[in-house]
């Protein structure tokens, strides 16, 4: 079994956003996994057990919050750290995330310092 401590799952259906996040995360000593749909994200998360998931809010098949809820139902307290990545900045979106249990949000464009902090928390990457 592979070590999940160095795995980061990036979920985004937009190719450019996915590539930008991959380049940013690639600056760290982590294994990068990618998914372009909610179901693919769930499948990969269940199989690979990443330490951090960067989860786009708007996916073609399942809303990112619903992806998180499905993972939380299946993994319980073993769920990895999840950060919702979005362009939405309204209070209603923040409340929906918090109600679901998602306490970390990154707003596009993602700031390198915010990403570095998440990676430090999730993977003990310096």
C-alpha positions in Angstrom: 0.0 0.0 0.0 1.3 3.4 -0.9 1.8 6.2 1.6 -1.1 8.8 1.5 1.0 11.4 3.4 2.4 12.8 0.2 -0.7 12.5 -2.1 -2.8 15.5 -3.2 -5.9 15.1 -5.3 -6.7 18.1 -7.5 -10.3 18.1 -8.8 -11.3 20.5 -11.6 -13.1 20.1 -14.9 -11.4 23.2 -16.4 -8.1 22.2 -18.0 -6.3 25.5 -17.5 -7.3 25.7 -13.8 -6.2 22.0 -13.3 -2.9 22.7 -15.0 -2.2 25.8 -12.9 -3.0 24.0 -9.7 -0.8 21.1 -10.8 2.1 23.5 -11.4 1.6 25.2 -8.1 1.4 21.9 -6.1 4.2 20.4 -8.2 6.6 22.8 -6.3 6.3 20.5 -3.3 7.4 16.9 -2.7 4.0 15.4 -3.2 2.4 12.9 -5.6 -0.3 14.7 -7.6 -3.5 12.9 -8.5 -6.1 14.5 -10.7 -9.8 14.2 -11.5 -12.1 16.1 -13.8 -15.5 15.0 -12.4 -17.1 14.4 -9.0 -17.5 10.7 -9.5 -13.9 10.3 -10.6 -12.8 12.3 -7.5 -14.8 10.0 -5.2 -13.3 6.9 -6.9 -9.7 8.2 -6.7 -10.1 9.4 -3.1 -11.5 6.1 -2.0 -8.7 4.1 -3.8 -5.7 6.4 -3.1 -6.5 8.0 0.2 -4.9 11.4 -0.4 -4.0 13.6 2.5 -5.4 16.7 0.8 -8.1 17.3 -1.8 -8.4 20.6 -3.7 -12.0 20.4 -4.8 -13.6 22.6 -7.5 -17.1 23.7 -6.6 -18.6 23.4 -10.0 -18.1 20.0 -11.6 -20.0 18.6 -14.6 -21.7 15.8 -12.7 -21.8 16.4 -9.0 -21.5 19.7 -7.1 -18.2 19.8 -5.1 -20.0 20.1 -1.8 -22.0 16.9 -2.6 -18.7 15.2 -3.5 -17.4 16.1 0.0 -20.6 14.9 1.6 -20.3 11.5 -0.1 -16.7 11.2 0.9 -17.5 12.1 4.5 -20.3 9.5 4.6 -18.0 6.8 3.3 -14.8 7.7 5.1 -16.1 9.2 8.4 -13.3 10.7 10.4 -10.8 9.3 8.0 -11.7 11.9 5.4 -8.7 13.9 4.2 -8.4 17.6 4.5 -10.6 19.1 1.8 -10.4 22.7 0.5 -13.1 24.0 -1.8 -11.6 25.9 -4.7 -14.0 28.4 -6.2 -14.7 31.7 -7.8 -17.8 32.2 -5.6 -17.4 34.6 -2.7 -20.9 35.0 -1.3 -21.8 34.4 2.4 -24.4 31.9 1.2 -21.7 29.8 -0.4 -19.5 30.0 2.7 -22.4 28.9 4.9 -23.2 25.9 2.6 -19.5 24.8 2.8 -19.4 25.2 6.6 -22.8 23.4 7.0 -21.3 20.5 5.1 -18.1 20.5 7.2 -15.8 22.2 4.7 -13.9 24.8 6.6 -11.2 25.5 4.1 -11.9 27.5 1.0 -9.5 28.8 -1.7 -10.7 31.5 -4.0 -9.6 31.6 -7.6 -7.0 32.6 -8.5 -5.4 30.5 -5.7 -2.7 32.4 -3.8 0.6 30.4 -3.3 0.8 31.3 0.4 -2.7 29.8 1.0 -1.8 26.7 -0.9 1.5 26.4 1.0 -0.3 26.6 4.3 -2.8 23.8 3.3 0.0 21.6 2.2 1.9 22.2 5.5 -1.2 21.3 7.5 -2.1 18.3 5.4 1.2 16.7 4.7 3.8 18.3 6.9 5.4 19.6 3.8 7.7 22.5 4.4 
